[in-house]
Amino acid sequence: MRCKRRAQGALEFMILIAALLFFFVVIFVIIQENISKKNVEKEKMLLQNVALGVRDEINLAAESSEGYFREFATPSSIFGREYEIEITNSLIYASMNGIGFSYRIYTVNGEIEKGENNISKENGQVYLNK
């Protein structure tokens, strides 16, 4: 009889350990999903900020007087991930992992580059990386 109680106690202990382990795994998975969602939101926000920053630089140059010149930088990556940024048909478009943002801008001559960029206004035209 005494041996059966020990075996039953050991079995109950194993079931308790398994239940606790399962509980911790579930909590860990929920926390990981939450962190992953927040990281995606941060990436979206940073991508949007890059596009808005370039838009603001172009709009500032377009509204400035002749001879305006400024240097500005765009990040080479966002959280270590590559992104695309381009200007087409008076739109600035930034995209990464299926997420994209586009904003209308003044007409600009030239292309945006990751890293250092310079912008100027000459003869009523805005030039990017001339």
Backbone torsions as a table, in degrees:
resi	resn	phi	psi	omega
1	MET	NA	-39.6	-178.1
2	ARG	-65.6	-35.4	179.9
3	CYS	-67.0	-37.3	179.3
4	LYS	-65.5	-38.2	179.7
5	ARG	-66.2	-39.2	177.2
6	ARG	-64.1	-42.2	179.8
7	ALA	-65.5	-40.7	178.1
8	GLN	-65.6	-40.9	178.2
9	GLY	-63.4	-41.3	178.4
10	ALA	-65.9	-39.9	178.5
11	LEU	-65.7	-43.7	177.8
12	GLU	-62.9	-39.0	178.0
13	PHE	-63.0	-43.8	179.1
14	MET	-63.8	-40.4	178.1
15	ILE	-64.6	-41.0	178.6
16	LEU	-63.8	-44.2	178.1
17	ILE	-62.4	-43.3	179.5
18	ALA	-63.2	-41.4	179.3
19	ALA	-65.0	-42.9	178.3
20	LEU	-64.7	-41.7	177.8
21	LEU	-62.3	-44.2	177.2
22	PHE	-60.1	-44.5	179.4
23	PHE	-59.5	-46.2	-179.9
24	PHE	-66.3	-37.1	177.7
25	VAL	-64.8	-43.5	178.6
26	VAL	-61.9	-45.1	178.5
27	ILE	-61.4	-43.7	179.8
28	PHE	-61.1	-43.4	179.3
29	VAL	-63.8	-42.7	178.9
30	ILE	-62.2	-43.2	179.5
31	ILE	-64.9	-42.9	179.4
32	GLN	-61.6	-43.0	178.4
33	GLU	-62.6	-41.1	179.0
34	ASN	-63.3	-44.5	178.9
35	ILE	-64.2	-41.2	179.4
36	SER	-62.1	-44.1	178.3
37	LYS	-62.2	-41.3	179.8
38	LYS	-66.5	-37.1	177.7
39	ASN	-65.4	-39.9	177.0
40	VAL	-63.0	-41.8	178.1
41	GLU	-63.4	-39.6	177.3
42	LYS	-64.1	-42.7	178.1
43	GLU	-60.6	-44.2	178.8
44	LYS	-61.4	-43.2	-178.9
45	MET	-64.9	-43.2	179.4
46	LEU	-66.7	-39.9	176.8
47	LEU	-61.9	-44.6	178.1
48	GLN	-62.3	-40.8	179.3
49	ASN	-64.8	-35.7	177.1
50	VAL	-63.8	-48.4	-179.7
51	ALA	-62.3	-43.1	179.4
52	LEU	-66.8	-36.3	178.6
53	GLY	-63.7	-43.8	178.2
54	VAL	-66.3	-42.9	177.3
55	ARG	-57.1	-45.5	-179.5
56	ASP	-64.4	-38.4	178.3
57	GLU	-63.8	-43.2	180.0
58	ILE	-67.0	-44.3	179.6
59	ASN	-64.3	-38.5	177.8
60	LEU	-63.3	-43.1	179.3
61	ALA	-64.8	-41.4	-178.4
62	ALA	-65.0	-34.1	-177.8
63	GLU	-90.0	-6.3	-178.6
64	SER	-83.1	171.7	179.5
65	SER	-81.5	169.1	179.0
66	GLU	-55.7	144.9	177.8
67	GLY	87.3	2.7	178.5
68	TYR	-61.8	137.4	176.0
69	PHE	-147.8	138.8	179.1
70	ARG	-155.6	146.7	172.6
71	GLU	-107.7	139.9	176.2
72	PHE	-146.4	163.6	-176.2
73	ALA	-124.1	147.3	169.9
74	THR	-118.0	148.3	-178.1
75	PRO	-67.7	149.4	178.0
76	SER	-77.9	-22.9	176.2
77	SER	-155.9	165.5	177.6
78	ILE	-118.8	113.9	-175.4
79	PHE	52.7	38.5	178.4
80	GLY	77.4	5.8	179.8
81	ARG	-108.5	142.5	179.4
82	GLU	-70.9	148.7	173.4
83	TYR	-140.2	163.4	179.4
84	GLU	-113.7	141.5	174.7
85	ILE	-142.4	131.3	-178.5
86	GLU	-152.6	161.0	177.2
87	ILE	-116.9	122.9	176.8
88	THR	-144.5	134.8	175.2
89	ASN	49.8	50.1	179.2
90	SER	59.0	31.5	174.5
91	LEU	-129.9	139.4	169.6
92	ILE	-99.2	128.4	-177.2
93	TYR	-127.0	124.9	176.8
94	ALA	-122.3	133.7	-178.6
95	SER	-142.4	155.2	178.9
96	MET	-165.2	127.6	175.1
97	ASN	50.6	44.6	177.7
98	GLY	79.8	2.7	178.1
99	ILE	-108.1	133.9	-179.7
100	GLY	-142.4	152.4	176.1
101	PHE	-133.0	137.5	175.7
102	SER	-134.8	143.6	-178.9
103	TYR	-138.7	142.1	177.8
104	ARG	-73.7	138.9	180.0
105	ILE	-135.2	167.7	171.9
106	TYR	-67.2	158.8	177.1
107	THR	-64.4	133.7	-177.6
108	VAL	-135.0	144.7	177.0
109	ASN	-101.3	123.9	-180.0
110	GLY	118.6	177.6	-177.5
111	GLU	-121.6	148.0	175.3
112	ILE	-81.0	145.3	177.7
113	GLU	-128.1	152.2	172.4
114	LYS	-72.7	139.1	-177.4
115	GLY	98.1	-144.3	-176.0
116	GLU	-73.8	135.7	177.1
117	ASN	-135.3	152.6	171.2
118	ASN	-130.0	147.0	-176.3
119	ILE	-132.1	142.0	-179.1
120	SER	-146.5	164.6	176.3
121	LYS	-127.9	119.8	179.5
122	GLU	-138.1	134.2	178.4
123	ASN	53.2	37.7	178.1
124	GLY	77.0	2.7	-179.4
125	GLN	-111.3	142.8	176.5
126	VAL	-95.9	129.1	-179.6
127	TYR	-117.7	133.8	179.3
128	LEU	-115.1	122.0	-179.9
129	ASN	54.7	48.0	179.9
130	LYS	-73.9	NA	NA
